[in-house]
């Protein structure tokens, strides 16, 4: 890592994680689903914003444009639809795309709310495989848009990547306790929550989960209750559609609880491992940015040399990443060993959350491969078929009598 003026970034770590997952998932997804004629896919960003942050870091629309340009070089077309409600942001986005969108293929800008624009967008997409990235502010996204319009779309491949705000749920959940004493404005806020979550069911789920958390002495009872609501939301969404779901938490810092849950609703068997692998790479970048921010604080508070701090920073990042990786490998190895040791083959994609366990979000294909290598050396596994992120990879137990 070289020392330069761009060494420290002001972009928020939570955004870094989210955008890295998007970048590293959208690319292989598009490559896979556009591998056959007519070699076209669609990408829809429902809350595109201005295209980039104030500090000039790219936002989700420009990541998509870059990916589309790479696809175009390989004779694949990604139709990009960018939706933005705020007029000023939409105009800034238009200029950003005009300046940076050369060679990316068709990019369509829609000014308005996603629920107002979605029918026209779906009509334009037709039967093309589509990935919808939805990163709403608070409770802006109506439940029915996802459940009825997107996930029930009669097309051969539809996936939705939703950034679900836990912090919003625990904030509005605080109003639930007020009951009839809630103000008219607070009542409107609750109704918006109902619209986002698909009805008032969440109020009792939140209240009961928070009661139980309080009884157990949980100091983060509101956050805990919000996570229960998120799980129920995913269960309801998958129960009403033919989709499955996999999710990872997003935190501001390693010491804080999740503020978002990034959910992928999918159908294809390869999606979970691709998503987990993208999340693992995003986690590594997220930890690096958090460390950069920490050492930037030290630099601001002391008269120390940047180069001295950089050396310390580099060592710390390597040590942290190594520790996270080793703990994940050991846990995955233990889970696999119990099955392979009984002569049972394992296909990771059948239950990625189970095999990665608490390391979902920090571990990916690299950690699984290393766990298998360790099991091969121990005489417990033969190896695996296909590439680990292919989805069809099967881990074979060692031959008996070895």
Buried (B, 14 or more C-beta within 10 A) or exposed (E): EEEEEEBBBEBBBBBBBBBBBBBBBBBBBBBBBBEEEEBBBBBBBBBBBBBBBEEEBBBBBBBBBBBBBBBBEEEBBBBBBBBBBBEEBBBBBBEBBEEBBEEBBBBBBBBBBBBEBBEEBBEBBEEBBBBBBBBBEBBBBBBEBBBEBBBEBEBEBBBBBBBBBBBBBBBBBBBBBEEEEBEEEBEEBBEBBBBBBBEEBBBEBBBEBBEBBBEEEBEEBBBBBBBBBBBBBBEBBBEBBEBBBBBBBBBBEEEEBBBBBBBBBBBBBBBBBBBBBBBBBBBBBBBBBBBBBEBBEEBEEEEEEBEEBBEBBEEBBEEBBEEBBEBBBBBBBEBBBEBBBEEEBBBBBEEBBEBBBEBBBBBBBBBBBBBBBBBBEEEBBBBBEEEBBBBEBBBBBBEEEE
